[in-house]
Amino acid sequence: MNHGKKINHLGRKAGHRAALLMNLSLALIEHKRIFTTVAKAKALKQYIEPLVTKAKTNTTHNRRVAFSYLNNKDAVTELFSTIAGKVGDRPGGYTRVIKTGFRKGDGAEMAMIELVDFNEIYTNPKNRRSEKAGAKAAGKRTRRRGKGKGKSAAATSSAKGKAAENASSEEE
């Protein structure tokens, strides 16, 4: 039985697993997006997110903690400057795992893991809904019950209002 199994061991001993996660996180920091298996991507997500959280407060202690995880000065500099600058206001969820299918050779399930704020497709304002449309959609909720009643009720009430205005203007 595996009671209290907190981490995925990825079929490796502790030293090999630490080296694997360190190298994956270095590649993610450098390239902002990498392709790997789903299991490794999920393990990397748990490994890298606390480091990004520490990078939001630029102190000597946090830099040393990040260096103990990464063992690369350039990666620590990139993490604390570029990445921390982009995710400074985000409360969490710095990475995104998207499943991409199965590997041809052995059928392993593959995934793309990326840093969220570095994807121009999702962060480009042209691709988002406008602020007015977002506010309008947030104010109006759709429900399954009473399809069409909202529109017809609004149309009839507006028609009644116009008829009342016409009647009052004719009296004058």
C-alpha positions as CSV (number, residue, x, y, z in Angstrom):
1,M,0.0,0.0,0.0
2,N,1.1,3.5,-0.7
3,H,-0.5,5.5,2.1
4,G,0.5,9.2,2.2
5,K,2.3,9.1,-1.1
6,K,2.9,12.8,-1.6
7,I,5.0,13.0,-4.8
8,N,5.3,11.0,-8.0
9,H,8.6,9.2,-7.8
10,L,8.7,9.0,-11.6
11,G,10.4,5.6,-11.5
12,R,13.7,7.2,-10.3
13,K,15.8,7.3,-7.2
14,A,15.8,10.6,-5.2
15,G,19.0,12.0,-6.7
16,H,18.0,11.2,-10.3
17,R,14.6,12.7,-9.7
18,A,16.0,15.9,-8.2
19,A,18.4,16.2,-11.2
20,L,15.5,15.6,-13.7
21,L,13.3,18.3,-12.1
22,M,16.2,20.7,-11.9
23,N,17.0,20.3,-15.6
24,L,13.3,20.5,-16.6
25,S,12.9,23.7,-14.6
26,L,16.0,25.2,-16.2
27,A,14.6,24.4,-19.6
28,L,11.3,25.9,-18.7
29,I,12.8,29.1,-17.3
30,E,15.0,29.5,-20.4
31,H,12.5,28.6,-23.1
32,K,9.2,29.5,-21.3
33,R,7.5,26.4,-22.9
34,I,8.7,22.7,-23.1
35,F,7.2,19.4,-24.2
36,T,7.4,16.4,-21.9
37,T,5.3,13.6,-20.6
38,V,2.2,14.4,-18.5
39,A,3.7,12.9,-15.3
40,K,6.9,14.9,-15.6
41,A,4.9,18.1,-16.4
42,K,2.7,17.7,-13.3
43,A,5.8,17.0,-11.1
44,L,7.5,20.0,-12.6
45,K,4.5,22.2,-11.9
46,Q,4.8,21.3,-8.2
47,Y,8.5,22.0,-8.3
48,I,8.6,25.3,-10.1
49,E,5.6,27.2,-8.7
50,P,7.0,27.7,-5.2
51,L,10.2,29.0,-6.8
52,V,8.2,31.6,-8.9
53,T,6.4,32.6,-5.7
54,K,9.7,33.2,-4.0
55,A,11.0,35.1,-7.0
56,K,8.2,37.7,-6.5
57,T,10.1,39.1,-3.4
58,N,13.7,39.8,-4.4
59,T,15.7,39.1,-1.3
60,T,19.1,37.5,-0.8
61,H,17.6,34.6,1.1
62,N,15.0,33.9,-1.7
63,R,17.7,34.0,-4.3
64,R,19.8,31.5,-2.3
65,V,16.9,29.2,-1.9
66,A,16.2,29.4,-5.7
67,F,19.8,28.7,-6.4
68,S,19.8,25.6,-4.2
69,Y,17.0,24.3,-6.4
70,L,18.4,25.3,-9.7
71,N,22.2,25.5,-9.4
72,N,22.4,28.0,-12.2
73,K,23.1,31.7,-11.7
74,D,21.7,32.7,-15.1
75,A,18.4,30.9,-14.5
76,V,18.1,32.5,-11.1
77,T,18.7,36.0,-12.6
78,E,16.1,35.3,-15.3
79,L,13.6,34.0,-12.7
80,F,14.0,37.0,-10.5
81,S,14.0,39.6,-13.2
82,T,11.9,38.7,-16.3
83,I,9.6,36.1,-14.9
84,A,9.0,37.8,-11.5
85,G,8.2,41.0,-13.3
86,K,5.5,39.5,-15.4
87,V,3.8,37.5,-12.7
88,G,4.1,40.1,-9.9
89,D,0.4,40.6,-9.6
90,R,-0.7,37.0,-10.1
91,P,-1.6,35.2,-6.9
92,G,-0.6,31.7,-8.2
93,G,-1.0,29.4,-11.1
94,Y,2.1,30.4,-13.0
95,T,2.2,27.4,-15.3
96,R,-0.2,25.7,-17.6
97,V,-0.2,22.0,-18.6
98,I,-1.8,21.2,-21.9
99,K,-2.0,17.6,-23.1
100,T,-0.9,17.2,-26.7
101,G,-1.5,13.5,-27.4
102,F,0.5,10.3,-27.4
103,R,4.2,9.8,-28.3
104,K,4.6,7.7,-31.4
105,G,7.4,5.4,-30.1
106,D,6.1,4.2,-26.8
107,G,2.6,5.7,-26.6
108,A,3.4,7.9,-23.6
109,E,1.0,10.7,-23.0
110,M,2.7,14.0,-23.8
111,A,2.0,17.5,-22.6
112,M,3.2,21.0,-23.1
113,I,4.0,23.0,-20.0
114,E,4.4,26.7,-20.3
115,L,4.6,29.8,-18.2
116,V,1.2,31.5,-18.3
117,D,2.1,35.1,-18.8
118,F,4.6,34.4,-21.7
119,N,2.0,33.1,-24.1
120,E,1.2,36.0,-26.5
121,I,-1.9,34.2,-27.9
122,Y,-3.7,34.3,-24.5
123,T,-2.3,37.6,-23.2
124,N,-2.8,39.6,-26.4
125,P,-5.7,42.1,-25.9
126,K,-6.9,41.8,-29.5
127,N,-7.7,38.1,-28.9
128,R,-9.7,38.8,-25.7
129,R,-13.3,40.0,-25.5
130,S,-13.6,43.7,-25.1
131,E,-14.1,45.1,-21.6
132,K,-17.7,46.2,-22.4
133,A,-18.6,42.7,-23.8
134,G,-17.0,41.1,-20.7
135,A,-19.0,43.3,-18.3
136,K,-22.2,42.7,-20.3
137,A,-21.7,39.0,-20.2
138,A,-20.9,39.1,-16.5
139,G,-24.1,41.0,-15.8
140,K,-26.4,38.7,-17.9
141,R,-26.7,35.1,-16.8
142,T,-28.1,32.5,-19.1
143,R,-30.4,29.8,-17.6
144,R,-31.8,26.7,-19.0
145,R,-35.3,27.3,-17.8
146,G,-37.6,29.6,-19.5
147,K,-35.9,29.9,-22.9
148,G,-37.1,32.9,-24.8
149,K,-39.2,34.3,-22.0
150,G,-36.6,36.9,-21.1
151,K,-36.5,38.3,-24.6
152,S,-40.2,38.2,-25.3
153,A,-41.1,39.6,-21.8
154,A,-38.6,42.5,-22.4
155,A,-40.0,43.1,-25.9
156,T,-43.6,43.1,-24.7
157,S,-42.8,45.4,-21.8
158,S,-41.0,47.8,-24.0
159,A,-43.8,47.7,-26.5
160,K,-46.3,48.4,-23.7
161,G,-44.1,51.3,-22.6
162,K,-44.0,52.8,-26.1
163,A,-47.8,52.4,-26.5
164,A,-48.3,54.2,-23.2
165,E,-46.1,57.0,-24.3
166,N,-47.9,57.3,-27.6
167,A,-51.3,57.4,-25.8
168,S,-50.1,60.1,-23.4
169,S,-48.6,62.2,-26.2
170,E,-51.9,62.0,-28.2
171,E,-53.9,63.2,-25.2
172,E,-51.9,66.3,-25.0
